[in-house]
Amino acid sequence: MIQITKACPHCGSIDLVSNGHNKKNGKQKYYCNGCDRYGTLDAAPRYSEERKEEILKAYFERPSMRGIERVLA
Ligand SMILES: [Zn+2]
């Protein structure tokens, strides 16, 4: 099994394992250990890096946004 460095579109987990490729569209197939799902990923490696950053950003920004809301309320 090959470890994939992409985030799951369902749960955002990066704990994915390769499950081969879709013969029709060439997309990477994966199994997600986070939410127990199978799916396909876009094969472009650049996208995965941007996506990871987006997810990390969202994780870090969420608590501060809550803090701001609390201050304004
Ligand atoms: Zn998942």
N, CA, C, O and the ligand as a Tripos MOL2 file, in Angstrom:
@<TRIPOS>MOLECULE
protein
  293   291    74     0     0
PROTEIN
NO_CHARGES

@<TRIPOS>ATOM
      1 N           0.8520   -1.2030    0.0000 N.3       1 MET1
      2 CA          0.0000    0.0000    0.0000 C.3       1 MET1
      3 C           0.8830    1.2460    0.0000 C.2       1 MET1
      4 O           1.8680    1.3140    0.7350 O.2       1 MET1
      5 N           0.5370    2.2030   -0.8020 N.am      2 ILE2
      6 CA          1.3070    3.4510   -0.8990 C.3       2 ILE2
      7 C           0.5650    4.5630   -0.1520 C.2       2 ILE2
      8 O          -0.6380    4.7630   -0.3270 O.2       2 ILE2
      9 N           1.3200    5.2780    0.6820 N.am      3 GLN3
     10 CA          0.7320    6.3990    1.4190 C.3       3 GLN3
     11 C           0.5100    7.5750    0.4690 C.2       3 GLN3
     12 O           1.3920    7.8980   -0.3270 O.2       3 GLN3
     13 N          -0.6380    8.2090    0.5430 N.am      4 ILE4
     14 CA         -0.9440    9.3560   -0.3200 C.3       4 ILE4
     15 C          -0.8830   10.6340    0.4970 C.2       4 ILE4
     16 O          -1.3880   10.6940    1.6180 O.2       4 ILE4
     17 N          -0.2550   11.6650   -0.0790 N.am      5 THR5
     18 CA         -0.1410   12.9260    0.6600 C.3       5 THR5
     19 C          -1.2170   13.9070    0.2090 C.2       5 THR5
     20 O          -0.9280   15.0700   -0.0730 O.2       5 THR5
     21 N          -2.4530   13.4340    0.1410 N.am      6 LYS6
     22 CA         -3.5690   14.3040   -0.2100 C.3       6 LYS6
     23 C          -4.6130   14.2150    0.8780 C.2       6 LYS6
     24 O          -4.6560   13.2460    1.6350 O.2       6 LYS6
     25 N          -5.4440   15.2170    0.9520 N.am      7 ALA7
     26 CA         -6.4720   15.2320    1.9740 C.3       7 ALA7
     27 C          -7.7730   14.6530    1.4430 C.2       7 ALA7
     28 O          -8.1360   14.8540    0.2840 O.2       7 ALA7
     29 N          -8.4600   13.9380    2.3060 N.am      8 CYS8
     30 CA         -9.7580   13.3710    1.9540 C.3       8 CYS8
     31 C         -10.7790   14.4910    1.7820 C.2       8 CYS8
     32 O         -10.8900   15.3500    2.6570 O.2       8 CYS8
     33 N         -11.5370   14.5080    0.6650 N.am      9 PRO9
     34 CA        -12.5410   15.5580    0.4630 C.3       9 PRO9
     35 C         -13.7420   15.4260    1.4050 C.2       9 PRO9
     36 O         -14.5390   16.3560    1.5350 O.2       9 PRO9
     37 N         -13.8660   14.2840    2.0520 N.am     10 HIS10
     38 CA        -15.0110   14.0670    2.9460 C.3      10 HIS10
     39 C         -14.7280   14.5400    4.3630 C.2      10 HIS10
     40 O         -15.5460   15.2360    4.9640 O.2      10 HIS10
     41 N         -13.5560   14.1600    4.9080 N.am     11 CYS11
     42 CA        -13.2820   14.4630    6.3120 C.3      11 CYS11
     43 C         -12.0210   15.3040    6.4940 C.2      11 CYS11
     44 O         -11.7320   15.7350    7.6100 O.2      11 CYS11
     45 N         -11.2460   15.5520    5.3990 N.am     12 GLY12
     46 CA        -10.0510   16.3790    5.5020 C.3      12 GLY12
     47 C          -8.8410   15.6390    6.0360 C.2      12 GLY12
     48 O          -7.7700   16.2300    6.1730 O.2      12 GLY12
     49 N          -8.9890   14.3510    6.3420 N.am     13 SER13
     50 CA         -7.8680   13.5630    6.8400 C.3      13 SER13
     51 C          -6.8450   13.3340    5.7370 C.2      13 SER13
     52 O          -7.2080   13.1840    4.5700 O.2      13 SER13
     53 N          -5.5550   13.3070    6.1050 N.am     14 ILE14
     54 CA         -4.5400   12.9680    5.1070 C.3      14 ILE14
     55 C          -4.0660   11.5300    5.3030 C.2      14 ILE14
     56 O          -3.0600   11.1090    4.7320 O.2      14 ILE14
     57 N          -4.8070   10.7910    6.1170 N.am     15 ASP15
     58 CA         -4.4850    9.3850    6.3700 C.3      15 ASP15
     59 C          -5.1370    8.5280    5.2870 C.2      15 ASP15
     60 O          -6.0730    7.7730    5.5480 O.2      15 ASP15
     61 N          -4.6120    8.6650    4.0520 N.am     16 LEU16
     62 CA         -5.1770    7.9500    2.9190 C.3      16 LEU16
     63 C          -4.1930    6.9230    2.3950 C.2      16 LEU16
     64 O          -2.9800    7.1080    2.4990 O.2      16 LEU16
     65 N          -4.7050    5.8470    1.8350 N.am     17 VAL17
     66 CA         -3.8410    4.8620    1.1930 C.3      17 VAL17
     67 C          -4.2890    4.6670   -0.2440 C.2      17 VAL17
     68 O          -5.4790    4.7210   -0.5550 O.2      17 VAL17
     69 N          -3.3030    4.4380   -1.1230 N.am     18 SER18
     70 CA         -3.5830    4.2510   -2.5450 C.3      18 SER18
     71 C          -4.3870    2.9820   -2.7680 C.2      18 SER18
     72 O          -4.1290    1.9510   -2.1470 O.2      18 SER18
     73 N          -5.3600    3.0680   -3.6580 N.am     19 ASN19
     74 CA         -6.1620    1.9010   -4.0010 C.3      19 ASN19
     75 C          -6.1760    1.7370   -5.5160 C.2      19 ASN19
     76 O          -7.1730    1.2990   -6.0900 O.2      19 ASN19
     77 N          -5.0610    2.0910   -6.1640 N.am     20 GLY20
     78 CA         -4.9530    1.9500   -7.6120 C.3      20 GLY20
     79 C          -5.4740    3.1640   -8.3570 C.2      20 GLY20
     80 O          -5.6950    4.2240   -7.7710 O.2      20 GLY20
     81 N          -5.6690    2.9910   -9.6730 N.am     21 HIS21
     82 CA         -6.1390    4.0950  -10.4990 C.3      21 HIS21
     83 C          -7.3950    3.6930  -11.2460 C.2      21 HIS21
     84 O          -7.6100    2.5250  -11.5700 O.2      21 HIS21
     85 N          -8.2200    4.7010  -11.5100 N.am     22 ASN22
     86 CA         -9.3990    4.4790  -12.3260 C.3      22 ASN22
     87 C          -8.9560    4.3780  -13.7880 C.2      22 ASN22
     88 O          -8.3380    5.3060  -14.3090 O.2      22 ASN22
     89 N          -9.2630    3.2740  -14.4470 N.am     23 LYS23
     90 CA         -8.7950    3.0340  -15.8180 C.3      23 LYS23
     91 C          -9.3960    4.0270  -16.7990 C.2      23 LYS23
     92 O          -8.7580    4.3880  -17.7880 O.2      23 LYS23
     93 N         -10.6170    4.4710  -16.5330 N.am     24 LYS24
     94 CA        -11.3160    5.3480  -17.4800 C.3      24 LYS24
     95 C         -10.7590    6.7610  -17.4830 C.2      24 LYS24
     96 O         -10.4830    7.3010  -18.5540 O.2      24 LYS24
     97 N         -10.5840    7.3820  -16.3130 N.am     25 ASN25
     98 CA        -10.1540    8.7820  -16.2800 C.3      25 ASN25
     99 C          -8.7590    8.9610  -15.6790 C.2      25 ASN25
    100 O          -8.2700   10.0860  -15.5760 O.2      25 ASN25
    101 N          -8.1140    7.8550  -15.2820 N.am     26 GLY26
    102 CA         -6.7460    7.9310  -14.7700 C.3      26 GLY26
    103 C          -6.6190    8.5480  -13.3910 C.2      26 GLY26
    104 O          -5.5130    8.8540  -12.9440 O.2      26 GLY26
    105 N          -7.7250    8.7310  -12.7240 N.am     27 LYS27
    106 CA         -7.6710    9.3540  -11.4050 C.3      27 LYS27
    107 C          -7.1990    8.3720  -10.3400 C.2      27 LYS27
    108 O          -7.4790    7.1740  -10.3940 O.2      27 LYS27
    109 N          -6.4730    8.9210   -9.3750 N.am     28 GLN28
    110 CA         -5.9870    8.1230   -8.2530 C.3      28 GLN28
    111 C          -7.1650    7.6950   -7.3810 C.2      28 GLN28
    112 O          -8.0010    8.5090   -6.9890 O.2      28 GLN28
    113 N          -7.2060    6.4110   -7.0940 N.am     29 LYS29
    114 CA         -8.2330    5.9250   -6.1700 C.3      29 LYS29
    115 C          -7.5900    5.7670   -4.7970 C.2      29 LYS29
    116 O          -6.4050    5.4510   -4.6930 O.2      29 LYS29
    117 N          -8.3610    5.9850   -3.7630 N.am     30 TYR30
    118 CA         -7.8080    5.9130   -2.4170 C.3      30 TYR30
    119 C          -8.8200    5.3220   -1.4440 C.2      30 TYR30
    120 O         -10.0210    5.2530   -1.7040 O.2      30 TYR30
    121 N          -8.2720    4.9030   -0.3190 N.am     31 TYR31
    122 CA         -9.1110    4.5210    0.7990 C.3      31 TYR31
    123 C          -8.7450    5.4300    1.9570 C.2      31 TYR31
    124 O          -7.5620    5.6050    2.2510 O.2      31 TYR31
    125 N          -9.7400    6.0160    2.6220 N.am     32 CYS32
    126 CA         -9.5000    6.9410    3.7160 C.3      32 CYS32
    127 C          -9.6570    6.2210    5.0570 C.2      32 CYS32
    128 O         -10.7010    5.6400    5.3510 O.2      32 CYS32
    129 N          -8.5840    6.2760    5.8650 N.am     33 ASN33
    130 CA         -8.6570    5.6900    7.2060 C.3      33 ASN33
    131 C          -9.4350    6.5780    8.1650 C.2      33 ASN33
    132 O          -9.9030    6.1210    9.2080 O.2      33 ASN33
    133 N          -9.5700    7.8510    7.8050 N.am     34 GLY34
    134 CA        -10.2440    8.8080    8.6810 C.3      34 GLY34
    135 C         -11.7400    8.5780    8.7470 C.2      34 GLY34
    136 O         -12.3180    8.5560    9.8330 O.2      34 GLY34
    137 N         -12.3810    8.4040    7.5780 N.am     35 CYS35
    138 CA        -13.8470    8.2750    7.5640 C.3      35 CYS35
    139 C         -14.2900    6.9680    6.9230 C.2      35 CYS35
    140 O         -15.4790    6.7580    6.6800 O.2      35 CYS35
    141 N         -13.3070    6.0720    6.6430 N.am     36 ASP36
    142 CA        -13.6670    4.7370    6.1660 C.3      36 ASP36
    143 C         -14.3490    4.7580    4.8020 C.2      36 ASP36
    144 O         -15.3020    4.0120    4.5750 O.2      36 ASP36
    145 N         -13.8700    5.6050    3.8950 N.am     37 ARG37
    146 CA        -14.5070    5.6990    2.5910 C.3      37 ARG37
    147 C         -13.4990    5.4300    1.4760 C.2      37 ARG37
    148 O         -12.2910    5.5870    1.6560 O.2      37 ARG37
    149 N         -14.0250    5.0200    0.3200 N.am     38 TYR38
    150 CA        -13.2240    4.9200   -0.8860 C.3      38 TYR38
    151 C         -13.5930    6.0790   -1.7920 C.2      38 TYR38
    152 O         -14.7420    6.5200   -1.7990 O.2      38 TYR38
    153 N         -12.6300    6.5780   -2.5580 N.am     39 GLY39
    154 CA        -12.9400    7.6620   -3.4750 C.3      39 GLY39
    155 C         -11.8370    7.8530   -4.4800 C.2      39 GLY39
    156 O         -10.8800    7.0800   -4.5200 O.2      39 GLY39
    157 N         -11.9670    8.8950   -5.3040 N.am     40 THR40
    158 CA        -10.9420    9.2080   -6.2940 C.3      40 THR40
    159 C         -10.4160   10.6210   -6.0420 C.2      40 THR40
    160 O         -11.1290   11.4890   -5.5380 O.2      40 THR40
    161 N          -9.1680   10.8230   -6.4020 N.am     41 LEU41
    162 CA         -8.5400   12.1250   -6.2340 C.3      41 LEU41
    163 C          -8.0340   12.6220   -7.5740 C.2      41 LEU41
    164 O          -7.7040   11.8310   -8.4580 O.2      41 LEU41
    165 N          -7.9760   13.9290   -7.7180 N.am     42 ASP42
    166 CA         -7.3540   14.5150   -8.8970 C.3      42 ASP42
    167 C          -5.8690   14.1830   -8.8700 C.2      42 ASP42
    168 O          -5.2390   14.2360   -7.8140 O.2      42 ASP42
    169 N          -5.3100   13.8430  -10.0230 N.am     43 ALA43
    170 CA         -3.9270   13.3690  -10.0680 C.3      43 ALA43
    171 C          -2.8990   14.4960  -10.0150 C.2      43 ALA43
    172 O          -1.7090   14.2240   -9.8500 O.2      43 ALA43
    173 N          -3.3270   15.7590  -10.1510 N.am     44 ALA44
    174 CA         -2.3790   16.8760  -10.1660 C.3      44 ALA44
    175 C          -1.7400   17.0670   -8.7910 C.2      44 ALA44
    176 O          -2.4470   17.3080   -7.8120 O.2      44 ALA44
    177 N          -0.4030   16.9630   -8.7050 N.am     45 PRO45
    178 CA          0.2740   17.0640   -7.4180 C.3      45 PRO45
    179 C           0.2410   18.4740   -6.8310 C.2      45 PRO45
    180 O           0.2290   18.6260   -5.6090 O.2      45 PRO45
    181 N           0.2260   19.5040   -7.6710 N.am     46 ARG46
    182 CA          0.2000   20.8860   -7.1940 C.3      46 ARG46
    183 C          -1.0530   21.1440   -6.3800 C.2      46 ARG46
    184 O          -1.0100   21.7840   -5.3290 O.2      46 ARG46
    185 N          -2.1360   20.6500   -6.8670 N.am     47 TYR47
    186 CA         -3.4350   20.8630   -6.2160 C.3      47 TYR47
    187 C          -3.4170   20.3260   -4.7930 C.2      47 TYR47
    188 O          -3.9790   20.9360   -3.8840 O.2      47 TYR47
    189 N          -2.7710   19.1850   -4.6070 N.am     48 SER48
    190 CA         -2.7650   18.5700   -3.2810 C.3      48 SER48
    191 C          -2.0420   19.4550   -2.2700 C.2      48 SER48
    192 O          -2.4690   19.5600   -1.1200 O.2      48 SER48
    193 N          -0.9550   20.0900   -2.6890 N.am     49 GLU49
    194 CA         -0.2170   20.9810   -1.7890 C.3      49 GLU49
    195 C          -1.0810   22.1750   -1.4010 C.2      49 GLU49
    196 O          -1.1400   22.5510   -0.2310 O.2      49 GLU49
    197 N          -1.7490   22.7670   -2.3850 N.am     50 GLU50
    198 CA         -2.6120   23.9160   -2.1120 C.3      50 GLU50
    199 C          -3.7540   23.5070   -1.2000 C.2      50 GLU50
    200 O          -4.1280   24.2410   -0.2860 O.2      50 GLU50
    201 N          -4.2950   22.3430   -1.4540 N.am     51 ARG51
    202 CA         -5.4290   21.8430   -0.6780 C.3      51 ARG51
    203 C          -5.0010   21.6210    0.7830 C.2      51 ARG51
    204 O          -5.7300   21.9550    1.7170 O.2      51 ARG51
    205 N          -3.8140   21.0540    0.9480 N.am     52 LYS52
    206 CA         -3.3120   20.8060    2.3040 C.3      52 LYS52
    207 C          -3.1630   22.1130    3.0680 C.2      52 LYS52
    208 O          -3.5210   22.2090    4.2420 O.2      52 LYS52
    209 N          -2.6240   23.1260    2.3730 N.am     53 GLU53
    210 CA         -2.4510   24.4370    2.9970 C.3      53 GLU53
    211 C          -3.7990   25.0280    3.3840 C.2      53 GLU53
    212 O          -3.9580   25.5950    4.4650 O.2      53 GLU53
    213 N          -4.7580   24.8880    2.4890 N.am     54 GLU54
    214 CA         -6.1110   25.3990    2.7490 C.3      54 GLU54
    215 C          -6.6950   24.7630    3.9970 C.2      54 GLU54
    216 O          -7.2890   25.4360    4.8390 O.2      54 GLU54
    217 N          -6.5150   23.4640    4.1000 N.am     55 ILE55
    218 CA         -7.0770   22.7330    5.2390 C.3      55 ILE55
    219 C          -6.3700   23.1320    6.5260 C.2      55 ILE55
    220 O          -7.0120   23.3440    7.5540 O.2      55 ILE55
    221 N          -5.0480   23.2330    6.4670 N.am     56 LEU56
    222 CA         -4.2850   23.6400    7.6490 C.3      56 LEU56
    223 C          -4.6800   25.0500    8.0760 C.2      56 LEU56
    224 O          -4.8420   25.3330    9.2630 O.2      56 LEU56
    225 N          -4.8300   25.9210    7.0930 N.am     57 LYS57
    226 CA         -5.2410   27.3030    7.3500 C.3      57 LYS57
    227 C          -6.5970   27.3170    8.0590 C.2      57 LYS57
    228 O          -6.7960   28.0260    9.0460 O.2      57 LYS57
    229 N          -7.5130   26.5210    7.5340 N.am     58 ALA58
    230 CA         -8.8620   26.4700    8.0980 C.3      58 ALA58
    231 C          -8.8140   26.0030    9.5460 C.2      58 ALA58
    232 O          -9.5470   26.5100   10.3960 O.2      58 ALA58
    233 N          -7.9510   25.0360    9.8200 N.am     59 TYR59
    234 CA         -7.8360   24.5180   11.1830 C.3      59 TYR59
    235 C          -7.3200   25.6030   12.1210 C.2      59 TYR59
    236 O          -7.7960   25.7470   13.2470 O.2      59 TYR59
    237 N          -6.3280   26.3700   11.6340 N.am     60 PHE60
    238 CA         -5.7100   27.3820   12.4890 C.3      60 PHE60
    239 C          -6.5900   28.6180   12.6300 C.2      60 PHE60
    240 O          -6.5710   29.2880   13.6630 O.2      60 PHE60
    241 N          -7.3700   28.9190   11.5740 N.am     61 GLU61
    242 CA         -8.1520   30.1510   11.5930 C.3      61 GLU61
    243 C          -9.4700   29.9890   12.3390 C.2      61 GLU61
    244 O         -10.0230   30.9630   12.8490 O.2      61 GLU61
    245 N          -9.9610   28.7850   12.4010 N.am     62 ARG62
    246 CA        -11.2770   28.5630   13.0110 C.3      62 ARG62
    247 C         -11.3370   29.0510   14.4710 C.2      62 ARG62
    248 O         -12.2720   29.7660   14.8320 O.2      62 ARG62
    249 N         -10.3630   28.6800   15.3140 N.am     63 PRO63
    250 CA        -10.4440   29.1260   16.7120 C.3      63 PRO63
    251 C         -10.3860   30.6450   16.8500 C.2      63 PRO63
    252 O         -11.0750   31.2220   17.6910 O.2      63 PRO63
    253 N          -9.5530   31.3000   16.0130 N.am     64 SER64
    254 CA         -9.4240   32.7510   16.1160 C.3      64 SER64
    255 C         -10.7040   33.4410   15.6490 C.2      64 SER64
    256 O         -11.1010   34.4660   16.2020 O.2      64 SER64
    257 N         -11.3520   32.8680   14.6200 N.am     65 MET65
    258 CA        -12.6170   33.4360   14.1520 C.3      65 MET65
    259 C         -13.6530   33.3670   15.2580 C.2      65 MET65
    260 O         -14.4160   34.3120   15.4610 O.2      65 MET65
    261 N         -13.6830   32.2670   15.9640 N.am     66 ARG66
    262 CA        -14.6200   32.1130   17.0810 C.3      66 ARG66
    263 C         -14.3480   33.1760   18.1390 C.2      66 ARG66
    264 O         -15.2620   33.7680   18.7130 O.2      66 ARG66
    265 N         -13.0530   33.3960   18.3730 N.am     67 GLY67
    266 CA        -12.6570   34.4010   19.3580 C.3      67 GLY67
    267 C         -13.1350   35.7850   18.9640 C.2      67 GLY67
    268 O         -13.5940   36.5570   19.8060 O.2      67 GLY67
    269 N         -13.0250   36.0970   17.6700 N.am     68 ILE68
    270 CA        -13.4670   37.4030   17.1720 C.3      68 ILE68
    271 C         -14.9780   37.5540   17.3470 C.2      68 ILE68
    272 O         -15.4680   38.5940   17.7880 O.2      68 ILE68
    273 N         -15.7060   36.4880   16.9910 N.am     69 GLU69
    274 CA        -17.1630   36.5280   17.1330 C.3      69 GLU69
    275 C         -17.5640   36.7840   18.5750 C.2      69 GLU69
    276 O         -18.4930   37.5400   18.8570 O.2      69 GLU69
    277 N         -16.8460   36.1420   19.4750 N.am     70 ARG70
    278 CA        -17.1480   36.2830   20.8870 C.3      70 ARG70
    279 C         -16.9390   37.7430   21.3520 C.2      70 ARG70
    280 O         -17.7140   38.2940   22.1330 O.2      70 ARG70
    281 N         -15.8550   38.3300   20.8290 N.am     71 VAL71
    282 CA        -15.5340   39.7100   21.2110 C.3      71 VAL71
    283 C         -16.6140   40.6620   20.6820 C.2      71 VAL71
    284 O         -17.0430   41.5730   21.3900 O.2      71 VAL71
    285 N         -17.0530   40.4450   19.4250 N.am     72 LEU72
    286 CA        -18.0400   41.3300   18.8200 C.3      72 LEU72
    287 C         -19.4300   41.1420   19.4280 C.2      72 LEU72
    288 O         -20.2250   42.0810   19.4710 O.2      72 LEU72
    289 N         -19.7150   39.9400   19.8920 N.am     73 ALA73
    290 CA        -21.0240   39.6600   20.4740 C.3      73 ALA73
    291 C         -21.0450   40.1810   21.9120 C.2      73 ALA73
    292 O         -22.0560   40.0510   22.6010 O.2      73 ALA73
    293 ZN        -12.0740   10.7450    4.9190 Zn       74 ZN74
@<TRIPOS>BOND
     1     1     2 1
     2     2     3 1
     3     3     4 2
     4     3     5 am
     5     5     6 1
     6     6     7 1
     7     7     8 2
     8     7     9 am
     9     9    10 1
    10    10    11 1
    11    11    12 2
    12    11    13 am
    13    13    14 1
    14    14    15 1
    15    15    16 2
    16    15    17 am
    17    17    18 1
    18    18    19 1
    19    19    20 2
    20    19    21 am
    21    21    22 1
    22    22    23 1
    23    23    24 2
    24    23    25 am
    25    25    26 1
    26    26    27 1
    27    27    28 2
    28    27    29 am
    29    29    30 1
    30    30    31 1
    31    31    32 2
    32    31    33 am
    33    33    34 1
    34    34    35 1
    35    35    36 2
    36    35    37 am
    37    37    38 1
    38    38    39 1
    39    39    40 2
    40    39    41 am
    41    41    42 1
    42    42    43 1
    43    43    44 2
    44    43    45 am
    45    45    46 1
    46    46    47 1
    47    47    48 2
    48    47    49 am
    49    49    50 1
    50    50    51 1
    51    51    52 2
    52    51    53 am
    53    53    54 1
    54    54    55 1
    55    55    56 2
    56    55    57 am
    57    57    58 1
    58    58    59 1
    59    59    60 2
    60    59    61 am
    61    61    62 1
    62    62    63 1
    63    63    64 2
    64    63    65 am
    65    65    66 1
    66    66    67 1
    67    67    68 2
    68    67    69 am
    69    69    70 1
    70    70    71 1
    71    71    72 2
    72    71    73 am
    73    73    74 1
    74    74    75 1
    75    75    76 2
    76    75    77 am
    77    77    78 1
    78    78    79 1
    79    79    80 2
    80    79    81 am
    81    81    82 1
    82    82    83 1
    83    83    84 2
    84    83    85 am
    85    85    86 1
    86    86    87 1
    87    87    88 2
    88    87    89 am
    89    89    90 1
    90    90    91 1
    91    91    92 2
    92    91    93 am
    93    93    94 1
    94    94    95 1
    95    95    96 2
    96    95    97 am
    97    97    98 1
    98    98    99 1
    99    99   100 2
   100    99   101 am
   101   101   102 1
   102   102   103 1
   103   103   104 2
   104   103   105 am
   105   105   106 1
   106   106   107 1
   107   107   108 2
   108   107   109 am
   109   109   110 1
   110   110   111 1
   111   111   112 2
   112   111   113 am
   113   113   114 1
   114   114   115 1
   115   115   116 2
   116   115   117 am
   117   117   118 1
   118   118   119 1
   119   119   120 2
   120   119   121 am
   121   121   122 1
   122   122   123 1
   123   123   124 2
   124   123   125 am
   125   125   126 1
   126   126   127 1
   127   127   128 2
   128   127   129 am
   129   129   130 1
   130   130   131 1
   131   131   132 2
   132   131   133 am
   133   133   134 1
   134   134   135 1
   135   135   136 2
   136   135   137 am
   137   137   138 1
   138   138   139 1
   139   139   140 2
   140   139   141 am
   141   141   142 1
   142   142   143 1
   143   143   144 2
   144   143   145 am
   145   145   146 1
   146   146   147 1
   147   147   148 2
   148   147   149 am
   149   149   150 1
   150   150   151 1
   151   151   152 2
   152   151   153 am
   153   153   154 1
   154   154   155 1
   155   155   156 2
   156   155   157 am
   157   157   158 1
   158   158   159 1
   159   159   160 2
   160   159   161 am
   161   161   162 1
   162   162   163 1
   163   163   164 2
   164   163   165 am
   165   165   166 1
   166   166   167 1
   167   167   168 2
   168   167   169 am
   169   169   170 1
   170   170   171 1
   171   171   172 2
   172   171   173 am
   173   173   174 1
   174   174   175 1
   175   175   176 2
   176   175   177 am
   177   177   178 1
   178   178   179 1
   179   179   180 2
   180   179   181 am
   181   181   182 1
   182   182   183 1
   183   183   184 2
   184   183   185 am
   185   185   186 1
   186   186   187 1
   187   187   188 2
   188   187   189 am
   189   189   190 1
   190   190   191 1
   191   191   192 2
   192   191   193 am
   193   193   194 1
   194   194   195 1
   195   195   196 2
   196   195   197 am
   197   197   198 1
   198   198   199 1
   199   199   200 2
   200   199   201 am
   201   201   202 1
   202   202   203 1
   203   203   204 2
   204   203   205 am
   205   205   206 1
   206   206   207 1
   207   207   208 2
   208   207   209 am
   209   209   210 1
   210   210   211 1
   211   211   212 2
   212   211   213 am
   213   213   214 1
   214   214   215 1
   215   215   216 2
   216   215   217 am
   217   217   218 1
   218   218   219 1
   219   219   220 2
   220   219   221 am
   221   221   222 1
   222   222   223 1
   223   223   224 2
   224   223   225 am
   225   225   226 1
   226   226   227 1
   227   227   228 2
   228   227   229 am
   229   229   230 1
   230   230   231 1
   231   231   232 2
   232   231   233 am
   233   233   234 1
   234   234   235 1
   235   235   236 2
   236   235   237 am
   237   237   238 1
   238   238   239 1
   239   239   240 2
   240   239   241 am
   241   241   242 1
   242   242   243 1
   243   243   244 2
   244   243   245 am
   245   245   246 1
   246   246   247 1
   247   247   248 2
   248   247   249 am
   249   249   250 1
   250   250   251 1
   251   251   252 2
   252   251   253 am
   253   253   254 1
   254   254   255 1
   255   255   256 2
   256   255   257 am
   257   257   258 1
   258   258   259 1
   259   259   260 2
   260   259   261 am
   261   261   262 1
   262   262   263 1
   263   263   264 2
   264   263   265 am
   265   265   266 1
   266   266   267 1
   267   267   268 2
   268   267   269 am
   269   269   270 1
   270   270   271 1
   271   271   272 2
   272   271   273 am
   273   273   274 1
   274   274   275 1
   275   275   276 2
   276   275   277 am
   277   277   278 1
   278   278   279 1
   279   279   280 2
   280   279   281 am
   281   281   282 1
   282   282   283 1
   283   283   284 2
   284   283   285 am
   285   285   286 1
   286   286   287 1
   287   287   288 2
   288   287   289 am
   289   289   290 1
   290   290   291 1
   291   291   292 2
@<TRIPOS>SUBSTRUCTURE
     1 MET1         2 RESIDUE 1 A MET
     2 ILE2         6 RESIDUE 1 A ILE
     3 GLN3        10 RESIDUE 1 A GLN
     4 ILE4        14 RESIDUE 1 A ILE
     5 THR5        18 RESIDUE 1 A THR
     6 LYS6        22 RESIDUE 1 A LYS
     7 ALA7        26 RESIDUE 1 A ALA
     8 CYS8        30 RESIDUE 1 A CYS
     9 PRO9        34 RESIDUE 1 A PRO
    10 HIS10       38 RESIDUE 1 A HIS
    11 CYS11       42 RESIDUE 1 A CYS
    12 GLY12       46 RESIDUE 1 A GLY
    13 SER13       50 RESIDUE 1 A SER
    14 ILE14       54 RESIDUE 1 A ILE
    15 ASP15       58 RESIDUE 1 A ASP
    16 LEU16       62 RESIDUE 1 A LEU
    17 VAL17       66 RESIDUE 1 A VAL
    18 SER18       70 RESIDUE 1 A SER
    19 ASN19       74 RESIDUE 1 A ASN
    20 GLY20       78 RESIDUE 1 A GLY
    21 HIS21       82 RESIDUE 1 A HIS
    22 ASN22       86 RESIDUE 1 A ASN
    23 LYS23       90 RESIDUE 1 A LYS
    24 LYS24       94 RESIDUE 1 A LYS
    25 ASN25       98 RESIDUE 1 A ASN
    26 GLY26      102 RESIDUE 1 A GLY
    27 LYS27      106 RESIDUE 1 A LYS
    28 GLN28      110 RESIDUE 1 A GLN
    29 LYS29      114 RESIDUE 1 A LYS
    30 TYR30      118 RESIDUE 1 A TYR
    31 TYR31      122 RESIDUE 1 A TYR
    32 CYS32      126 RESIDUE 1 A CYS
    33 ASN33      130 RESIDUE 1 A ASN
    34 GLY34      134 RESIDUE 1 A GLY
    35 CYS35      138 RESIDUE 1 A CYS
    36 ASP36      142 RESIDUE 1 A ASP
    37 ARG37      146 RESIDUE 1 A ARG
    38 TYR38      150 RESIDUE 1 A TYR
    39 GLY39      154 RESIDUE 1 A GLY
    40 THR40      158 RESIDUE 1 A THR
    41 LEU41      162 RESIDUE 1 A LEU
    42 ASP42      166 RESIDUE 1 A ASP
    43 ALA43      170 RESIDUE 1 A ALA
    44 ALA44      174 RESIDUE 1 A ALA
    45 PRO45      178 RESIDUE 1 A PRO
    46 ARG46      182 RESIDUE 1 A ARG
    47 TYR47      186 RESIDUE 1 A TYR
    48 SER48      190 RESIDUE 1 A SER
    49 GLU49      194 RESIDUE 1 A GLU
    50 GLU50      198 RESIDUE 1 A GLU
    51 ARG51      202 RESIDUE 1 A ARG
    52 LYS52      206 RESIDUE 1 A LYS
    53 GLU53      210 RESIDUE 1 A GLU
    54 GLU54      214 RESIDUE 1 A GLU
    55 ILE55      218 RESIDUE 1 A ILE
    56 LEU56      222 RESIDUE 1 A LEU
    57 LYS57      226 RESIDUE 1 A LYS
    58 ALA58      230 RESIDUE 1 A ALA
    59 TYR59      234 RESIDUE 1 A TYR
    60 PHE60      238 RESIDUE 1 A PHE
    61 GLU61      242 RESIDUE 1 A GLU
    62 ARG62      246 RESIDUE 1 A ARG
    63 PRO63      250 RESIDUE 1 A PRO
    64 SER64      254 RESIDUE 1 A SER
    65 MET65      258 RESIDUE 1 A MET
    66 ARG66      262 RESIDUE 1 A ARG
    67 GLY67      266 RESIDUE 1 A GLY
    68 ILE68      270 RESIDUE 1 A ILE
    69 GLU69      274 RESIDUE 1 A GLU
    70 ARG70      278 RESIDUE 1 A ARG
    71 VAL71      282 RESIDUE 1 A VAL
    72 LEU72      286 RESIDUE 1 A LEU
    73 ALA73      290 RESIDUE 1 A ALA
    74 ZN74       293 GROUP 0 **** ****
